Amino acid sequence: MKLEEIREKSIKELNEIVVDCKKQLFDLRFKKYTNKYENATDLGKANSQIKEIRKTIARVKTVIKQKELA
């Protein structure tokens, strides 16, 4: 999710995005640690998805904090 898209949303919508991203992150980590992947490329995709979701959560939380301080 791009920063411009994040900044257009309200704080309530942003909190919902954080909750959704945390659910996705949990599911991906669960799959990763229970070895639910058939080959190494699926595991590599999961690692990159985990990284991207963590960055999205950080971006959203940063924007929430900025909006609260403004």
PEDA-V726475 format. One record per residue. N is the residue number from 0. RES is the residue in one small letter. OMEGA is omega in whole degrees, 0 to 359 (NA if undefined). NEAR is the number of other C-alpha atoms within 8 Angstrom. D_LAST is the distance of its C-alpha to the last C-alpha in Angstrom with 2 decimals. Layout:
BEGIN
n={N/N}
res={RES/RES}
omega={OMEGA/OMEGA}
near={NEAR/NEAR}
d_last={D_LAST/D_LAST}
END
This chain:
BEGIN
n={0/1/2/3/4/5/6/7/8/9/10/11/12/13/14/15/16/17/18/19/20/21/22/23/24/25/26/27/28/29/30/31/32/33/34/35/36/37/38/39/40/41/42/43/44/45/46/47/48/49/50/51/52/53/54/55/56/57/58/59/60/61/62/63/64/65/66/67/68/69}
res={m/k/l/e/e/i/r/e/k/s/i/k/e/l/n/e/i/v/v/d/c/k/k/q/l/f/d/l/r/f/k/k/y/t/n/k/y/e/n/a/t/d/l/g/k/a/n/s/q/i/k/e/i/r/k/t/i/a/r/v/k/t/v/i/k/q/k/e/l/a}
omega={183/184/179/179/181/183/180/186/178/181/179/178/180/177/177/178/180/180/180/180/179/176/178/180/178/180/180/179/179/178/183/185/174/176/179/182/183/181/186/181/176/178/178/176/179/179/180/177/178/180/181/179/178/178/179/178/180/179/183/179/178/180/177/180/179/180/178/181/182/NA}
near={5/5/7/6/8/11/8/6/8/7/8/6/8/13/8/8/9/11/8/8/11/9/8/9/11/8/8/10/9/8/10/11/7/6/6/7/9/5/6/7/6/9/10/8/8/10/8/8/8/11/8/8/11/9/8/10/11/8/9/12/10/8/10/10/8/8/8/6/5/4}
d_last={22.39/20.81/17.25/17.16/18.33/15.79/12.77/14.54/14.73/13.03/12.11/15.65/17.29/15.70/17.03/20.34/20.47/20.11/22.92/25.04/24.73/25.71/28.72/29.74/29.43/31.60/34.17/34.47/34.87/37.39/39.40/39.32/40.61/43.19/44.60/44.32/44.52/47.82/47.45/45.47/43.69/42.07/40.94/39.52/37.57/36.22/35.11/33.24/31.63/30.53/29.00/27.14/25.82/24.59/22.69/21.18/20.07/18.45/16.63/15.40/14.31/12.41/10.49/10.00/8.66/6.19/5.13/5.56/3.80/0.00}
END
